[in-house]
């Protein structure tokens, strides 16, 4: 009997339940970005095409939903590193991932009001997500160095700090385009002489 209980507890969620969860996270991200902390959970469930009971089964509170949105964004960014490393040349994988990082920063900025109002102190979330992001960029940088495509005289985190710096001094709606141009500048500066010829 105990073995059966353990087996059921370890079972993966049904495919439709997983789809509903992912759909709710994407819908909630858009709703919190558009309406901040006032986003209606009923509207989120309706827009995702599920009942409010389904939303509460996955996310029992508004806080839990927003925290899961934050964690999901970070997870997707971290997983993108492996996907890109397996499908693109090392430098292109690093470039594309850094461009995704710009989008990640933008999403966090748009949702900042909701995070502050609903979650409050997000330092634990930031610490956990920071670790995932550091591991992702370090992996991509290590692969590019091993390939001989780039030389790196700085820590991988310095690449992220440059992009975060651009995001925090943004003075207009075009900061994302500027940050993505900075990605190209950073990549060009990292290439070895042989790789840039």
N, C-alpha and C positions, 0 to 999 in steps of 0.2 A: 504493500500500500504506500509506504513512504517513498519507494522508488518511483511509483506512478505520480505522486505529488511533485517530486523533484523534477521528473521528466516534463510535466505540464508547466511548471514554473520556468523551466529553461527554454520552453518552446518559443520560437520566433513569433512575432505578431503576424496575424493573417495579412495577406497582400492588400486586401481592401482597407483594412485598418491602418496599415502603414501608408497607403496612398492618401487616406483621409487626413492623417497626421501631417504629412508633408504639404498637402493642399492647405490645411489650416495654418501652418507656419508661414507659407508664402502669402496667403491672404491677409494674415495678421500683420506681417511685415509691411505690406502696402497700406493697410488701414492705419497702423500706428504712425507710419511716415506721413500720411495725409492729414490725420486728425489728432495726432499726439495721444495724450493720456485719455482723451474723451472718446476714443474709438469704441464703438458699441460691440460687445461680444455677440449679441444677437445678429448684428449686421455682418460680422465676420463669419459666423456660422452660415448665414444665408448666402453670402457671396461665395463661400466655399462649397455650397451645395449640400450641406449636412445640417442635421438638427442641432439645437443648442446642447442637447444631452450628449451628443457625440463630442462636441467641443469640450464639455466638462469632464467627460471620461478621460480624455487625453490631457487636459489642462484644467485642474480643479479650481484655479484662481486666475485672475488677470495677471498677477505677479508671475505665476508659473508659466503662463503663455508667453509673456514678454521675455522672461529669462530664457525660455526655450528658443525663441526667435533669435536672441543674441547668440546662444550656443550653436544653433543651426548654421547661422552665417559663418561663424568661425570654423565649424566642421567642414562646410563646403569649401571654404578657402584652403584649409589644410589638405583636404582630399584632392583638390585641384593640382597640388604640387606633384603628387604621384602620377595622376592622369597625364599631365603635361610632360613630365619627365619620360613617360613611356611612349609618347606620341610625337614629340617634337625634338629637334636638335637641342642640345643643352642650353645654348644662349637664347634661343627662341623660347624655350620652356621658361627660363628665368624672366625674360621680358614679358611674356604673356601673364605669368603669375603676378608680377609686379603691377601690371595693369589691372588685374583683378583685385589686387590689394587697394588700389586707388578707389575702385568701386565699393569695396568693403568699408573704407574710411568714410566715403560719402554716405553710405547707408547708416552708419553709426551717427554721423552728424545730423542727418535728417530725423533720426529717432531719439536724439538726445533728450528732448523734453519728456517724452514718454518714459525713458529710462529713469530720469531724475525724479519724476512725479510718482511713478509706480514702484520702482525697485529701490530708489534712493541710492544707497552706497553700493556701487557695482565693482568695488575694488577686487573682490574675490573672483567675479566673472572675468574682469580684465586680466588678473593674474593667470587664470587657467587658459584664457584665450591667447594671451601673450606667449605662453609656453608653446602652444600649438603652432602659432605663426612663426616663432623663432625656429622651431624644428623644420617647418616646411621650407623656409627660405634657406636655411643652412644646408638642407639636403640638395636643393637646386644649385646652390653656389658650389658645393663640394663636387657635384657631377660636372659642372661646367669647368671647374679648375682641373679635375682629373682628365677631362677631354682636351685640355690645353687651349680652350677657347677664350678663357679670361685669366687675367692675373688679378689677384686680390690682395691689396696692401692694407685693407681695412676689414673690420668685422662685418659679416653679412647684415647685422642689425643697422649698420650705418646707412645702408641702402634704404631701409624702411624709415629710418629717422629723417632722411632727406625728403621722402614723400610725405610723411606726417607733418614735417615742417611746412611744406607747401600748403597742405590742407589747413593748417592752423593760421596761416597768414592770408588766407583767401580773402579777397576784397570784392569779388564779383562772381557771377554765375559761371564763369568759364574756368574756374580753378581746376576742375577735373581734367579739362583738355590740357592745361598747363602742366599738371602733374604727370599726365601720360606722355607729354613731350619730354619732361624731365627723365622719365624712364628710359627713353631712347638716348638721351644725353649720357646718363649714367652707364648704360650698357656700352655705348661707344667708347667711353673712357676706360672701361674695364677690359676691353678686348686686348689680347696679346697682339704684338706686331704681326705675327704670322697669320693670326685669325682675321685681322682687318684688311689684309692685302687681298 
